Amino acid sequence: MIKASYEVLQPTNTQSFLVRKFDKLAFDAPYHFHEEYELTCIINGNGKRYVGSHMEDFASGDLVLLGPNLPHCWKLEPNETVLREASAVVIQFNDAFLGEEFFNKFELQLIKKLFQQSGCGISFYGETSAEVKKLLLNLVEEKSNFRMLIGLLEVLHRMASSEEYVLLDQNRIIGERSNTERERINPVFAYLVENFRKHVSLDKAASIANMTPNAFCKYFKKVTRKTFMETIIEYRLNYAIQQLVQTDKPISEISFESGFGDVSHFYKMFKAKMNLSPLNYRKRFMHNLAGDKKLSA
């Protein structure tokens, strides 16, 4: 059974938080969660990011702050160049790594608010992302533990002062659940993340949640505000959109790779969501891309 893995993190005796730079192996991590905050910056690579019930494309420069117990993973596109060059900087710390009351200080109120919002997962963009990426690259090269600590506070302050961000899992579908509820719903999303491009079984998902299919459908709708099938289709369409704009694969191939067993059903679902056929969506994207290139020339 695929589960949302619980990860135990152990800082060294000389550090109160973890700072690490990973190669492509970091992206092999399953959909998992831990009690610590996590700041992840993608240095190289692109693919899909999963945070709670939220799914979105990511690329180099992707900068996300995650709150405690918020399940997540980054999945690379299976491209040889992407796999070879992929890397990320990850910082992990608990809410009391500088003492129970440290972030209650008036001077740190913006950072405390940042932590409160991180229960949704926060994605930063624009100048904030670019500046923090530079700070993080310097941080992983720093030898002084004191300067690393000051560097982390600077990073947190820069993000806390920014307006260039979006909240990911805005309804906090998973992050604010009780431990019992998280134990039930996390493995279901882990199952979806790993299998939505293949056959997804309602009976299997219900058994993972230890419920009857009928009870599970009601529970899933109550928790996510979407039906189980709507969520599967949303994941599949999101993946298909990425393939349409980043590859020249035939529509039928994209349909099957995204988990749709029937091309006509794929067309119907895609048009209902995007108000365009897959082919016209690709044509419009390429036309807009060509226009943007002319403007920048």
C-alpha positions as CSV (number, residue, x, y, z in Angstrom):
1,M,0.0,0.0,0.0
2,I,1.3,3.5,-0.9
3,K,1.3,5.8,2.1
4,A,2.2,9.4,2.7
5,S,5.5,8.8,4.4
6,Y,6.3,10.4,7.7
7,E,9.9,11.7,7.7
8,V,12.0,12.2,10.9
9,L,14.6,14.9,10.5
10,Q,17.7,15.1,12.7
11,P,19.9,18.3,12.7
12,T,23.5,17.8,13.7
13,N,24.7,18.7,17.2
14,T,26.2,21.9,15.8
15,Q,23.1,23.2,14.1
16,S,19.5,23.9,15.1
17,F,18.2,23.5,11.6
18,L,19.1,21.6,8.4
19,V,20.5,23.2,5.2
20,R,21.1,20.8,2.3
21,K,21.6,20.9,-1.4
22,F,20.3,17.9,-3.3
23,D,20.7,16.5,-6.8
24,K,18.0,14.6,-8.6
25,L,17.7,12.0,-5.8
26,A,15.7,14.6,-3.8
27,F,13.0,14.4,-6.4
28,D,12.6,10.6,-5.9
29,A,11.1,11.3,-2.4
30,P,7.5,10.0,-2.2
31,Y,4.5,12.2,-1.1
32,H,5.6,12.7,2.5
33,F,5.2,15.0,5.5
34,H,7.1,15.9,8.7
35,E,6.7,18.1,11.7
36,E,9.2,20.7,10.6
37,Y,8.8,23.8,8.4
38,E,10.5,23.3,5.0
39,L,11.8,25.9,2.5
40,T,12.5,24.4,-0.9
41,C,14.2,26.3,-3.8
42,I,14.5,24.5,-7.1
43,I,17.9,25.4,-8.7
44,N,17.4,23.3,-11.8
45,G,14.6,21.1,-13.0
46,N,11.0,21.1,-13.9
47,G,7.9,18.9,-13.5
48,K,5.0,18.7,-11.1
49,R,4.7,20.0,-7.5
50,Y,2.2,18.4,-5.1
51,V,1.4,20.3,-1.9
52,G,-1.6,19.0,0.2
53,S,-4.3,18.7,-2.4
54,H,-2.7,21.2,-4.7
55,M,-0.9,20.3,-7.9
56,E,1.0,22.7,-10.1
57,D,3.9,22.9,-12.6
58,F,7.3,23.9,-11.2
59,A,10.5,25.1,-12.9
60,S,13.9,26.4,-11.9
61,G,13.5,29.2,-9.3
62,D,10.4,27.6,-7.8
63,L,10.4,28.7,-4.1
64,V,8.0,27.2,-1.6
65,L,7.6,27.4,2.2
66,L,5.7,24.6,3.7
67,G,4.2,24.4,7.2
68,P,4.4,21.4,9.6
69,N,2.7,18.2,8.6
70,L,1.8,19.4,5.1
71,P,2.3,16.5,2.6
72,H,4.4,17.4,-0.4
73,C,6.7,16.1,-3.2
74,W,8.3,17.4,-6.4
75,K,8.2,15.0,-9.4
76,L,10.6,15.7,-12.3
77,E,9.8,15.3,-15.9
78,P,11.4,12.1,-17.2
79,N,13.7,14.1,-19.5
80,E,17.4,13.0,-19.6
81,T,18.7,16.6,-19.4
82,V,16.3,17.5,-16.6
83,L,17.2,14.4,-14.6
84,R,21.0,15.0,-15.1
85,E,21.0,18.7,-14.0
86,A,18.2,18.7,-11.4
87,S,19.1,20.2,-8.0
88,A,17.4,21.9,-5.1
89,V,18.3,23.7,-1.8
90,V,16.2,22.6,1.1
91,I,16.0,24.1,4.6
92,Q,14.1,22.4,7.4
93,F,13.5,23.7,11.0
94,N,10.9,23.4,13.8
95,D,9.0,26.3,15.2
96,A,11.1,26.4,18.3
97,F,14.6,26.0,16.8
98,L,15.5,29.3,18.3
99,G,13.5,28.9,21.5
100,E,9.8,28.7,22.3
101,E,9.2,32.5,22.5
102,F,11.7,33.8,19.9
103,F,9.3,34.5,17.1
104,N,6.8,36.1,19.4
105,K,9.1,39.2,19.6
106,F,7.6,42.3,18.1
107,E,10.5,42.7,15.6
108,L,9.7,39.3,14.2
109,Q,5.9,39.6,13.8
110,L,6.1,39.5,10.0
111,I,7.9,36.1,10.2
112,K,5.4,34.8,12.7
113,K,2.6,35.7,10.2
114,L,4.6,34.0,7.5
115,F,4.7,30.8,9.5
116,Q,0.9,31.0,10.1
117,Q,0.3,31.2,6.4
118,S,2.7,28.4,5.6
119,G,0.0,25.9,6.6
120,C,-1.4,26.3,3.1
121,G,2.0,26.2,1.4
122,I,3.4,29.5,0.1
123,S,4.8,29.9,-3.4
124,F,7.0,33.0,-4.1
125,Y,7.7,34.5,-7.5
126,G,9.3,37.5,-9.2
127,E,12.2,39.4,-7.6
128,T,11.5,37.7,-4.2
129,S,12.2,34.2,-5.7
130,A,15.3,35.4,-7.6
131,E,16.8,37.2,-4.5
132,V,16.1,34.4,-2.1
133,K,17.6,31.9,-4.5
134,K,20.9,33.8,-4.4
135,L,20.7,34.0,-0.6
136,L,20.2,30.3,-0.4
137,L,23.0,29.4,-2.7
138,N,25.3,31.5,-0.6
139,L,23.9,29.9,2.6
140,V,24.8,26.3,1.5
141,E,28.4,27.4,0.9
142,E,28.7,29.2,4.3
143,K,31.0,27.6,6.8
144,S,30.2,29.6,9.8
145,N,27.1,28.3,11.8
146,F,26.5,31.8,13.1
147,R,26.4,33.4,9.6
148,M,24.2,30.5,8.5
149,L,21.7,31.4,11.2
150,I,21.8,35.1,10.3
151,G,21.4,34.1,6.7
152,L,18.3,32.1,7.4
153,L,16.7,34.9,9.4
154,E,17.5,37.2,6.4
155,V,15.8,34.8,4.0
156,L,12.7,34.5,6.3
157,H,12.5,38.3,6.6
158,R,12.8,38.8,2.8
159,M,9.9,36.4,2.2
160,A,7.8,37.8,5.1
161,S,8.2,41.3,3.7
162,S,7.1,40.2,0.2
163,E,3.8,40.6,-1.6
164,E,5.0,38.3,-4.4
165,Y,3.4,35.1,-3.3
166,V,0.4,32.8,-3.7
167,L,-1.1,30.4,-1.2
168,L,-1.3,26.9,-2.6
169,D,-3.7,24.6,-0.7
170,Q,-5.9,27.6,0.2
171,N,-8.6,25.7,2.0
172,R,-6.0,24.0,4.1
173,I,-7.7,20.8,3.1
174,I,-4.9,18.7,4.7
175,G,-2.7,21.0,6.8
176,E,-5.3,21.8,9.5
177,R,-6.8,18.4,9.8
178,S,-6.5,16.5,13.1
179,N,-3.8,13.8,13.3
180,T,-6.5,11.1,13.0
181,E,-8.0,12.8,9.8
182,R,-4.5,13.3,8.3
183,E,-3.7,9.6,8.9
184,R,-6.8,8.8,6.8
185,I,-6.6,11.4,4.0
186,N,-2.8,11.6,3.5
187,P,-2.4,8.1,2.2
188,V,-5.3,8.6,-0.3
189,F,-3.6,11.6,-1.8
190,A,-0.3,9.7,-1.9
191,Y,-2.2,7.0,-3.9
192,L,-3.5,9.6,-6.3
193,V,-0.2,11.3,-6.8
194,E,1.5,8.1,-7.6
195,N,-1.3,6.6,-9.7
196,F,-3.5,9.2,-11.4
197,R,-1.8,8.6,-14.8
198,K,-2.8,4.9,-14.5
199,H,-5.9,3.2,-13.4
200,V,-7.3,4.6,-10.1
201,S,-9.7,2.4,-8.2
202,L,-12.4,3.9,-5.9
203,D,-12.4,0.6,-4.0
204,K,-8.6,0.8,-3.5
205,A,-8.8,4.4,-2.3
206,A,-11.7,3.5,0.0
207,S,-9.8,0.6,1.5
208,I,-6.7,2.8,2.1
209,A,-9.0,5.1,4.1
210,N,-10.5,2.0,5.8
211,M,-14.0,2.9,4.7
212,T,-16.7,1.6,2.4
213,P,-16.8,3.1,-1.1
214,N,-20.0,4.9,-0.3
215,A,-18.8,6.3,3.0
216,F,-15.5,7.3,1.4
217,C,-17.1,9.3,-1.4
218,K,-19.1,11.3,1.1
219,Y,-16.0,11.8,3.3
220,F,-13.8,12.8,0.4
221,K,-16.3,15.4,-0.8
222,K,-16.7,16.8,2.7
223,V,-12.9,17.2,3.2
224,T,-11.9,18.4,-0.3
225,R,-15.2,20.0,-1.5
226,K,-14.7,17.9,-4.7
227,T,-15.8,14.4,-5.6
228,F,-13.1,11.8,-5.9
229,M,-13.6,11.6,-9.7
230,E,-13.4,15.4,-10.1
231,T,-10.1,15.3,-8.3
232,I,-8.7,12.6,-10.5
233,I,-9.8,14.4,-13.6
234,E,-8.3,17.6,-12.4
235,Y,-4.9,15.9,-11.8
236,R,-5.0,14.3,-15.3
237,L,-6.0,17.5,-17.1
238,N,-3.3,19.5,-15.2
239,Y,-0.7,17.0,-16.4
240,A,-2.1,17.0,-19.9
241,I,-1.8,20.8,-20.1
242,Q,1.8,20.6,-19.2
243,Q,2.4,18.0,-22.0
244,L,0.5,20.1,-24.6
245,V,2.7,23.2,-24.1
246,Q,6.0,21.5,-23.4
247,T,6.1,18.7,-26.0
248,D,5.0,18.1,-29.5
249,K,3.4,14.7,-28.7
250,P,0.2,13.8,-30.5
251,I,-3.0,14.6,-28.7
252,S,-4.0,10.9,-28.5
253,E,-0.6,10.0,-26.9
254,I,-1.0,12.8,-24.3
255,S,-4.5,11.6,-23.5
256,F,-3.3,8.1,-22.7
257,E,-0.2,9.3,-20.8
258,S,-2.4,11.5,-18.7
259,G,-4.6,8.6,-17.6
260,F,-7.5,9.0,-20.0
261,G,-8.4,5.6,-21.5
262,D,-10.6,7.2,-24.1
263,V,-9.5,10.1,-26.4
264,S,-13.1,11.4,-26.9
265,H,-13.6,11.5,-23.1
266,F,-10.3,13.5,-22.8
267,Y,-11.5,16.0,-25.4
268,K,-14.8,16.4,-23.6
269,M,-13.3,16.9,-20.2
270,F,-10.6,19.2,-21.5
271,K,-13.1,21.4,-23.4
272,A,-15.3,21.6,-20.3
273,K,-12.4,22.9,-18.2
274,M,-10.6,25.1,-20.7
275,N,-13.3,26.1,-23.2
276,L,-11.0,25.0,-26.0
277,S,-10.1,21.7,-27.6
278,P,-6.6,20.4,-26.7
279,L,-5.4,21.1,-30.2
280,N,-6.7,24.7,-30.2
281,Y,-5.3,25.2,-26.7
282,R,-1.8,24.2,-28.0
283,K,-2.2,26.4,-31.1
284,R,-3.2,29.4,-29.0
285,F,-0.3,28.9,-26.6
286,M,2.2,28.7,-29.4
287,H,0.7,31.8,-31.1
288,N,0.9,33.7,-27.8
289,L,4.5,32.5,-27.2
290,A,5.5,33.6,-30.7
291,G,3.9,37.0,-30.0
292,D,5.8,37.4,-26.8
293,K,9.1,36.6,-28.5
294,K,8.5,39.3,-31.1
295,L,7.8,41.8,-28.4
296,S,11.0,41.0,-26.6
297,A,13.1,41.0,-29.8
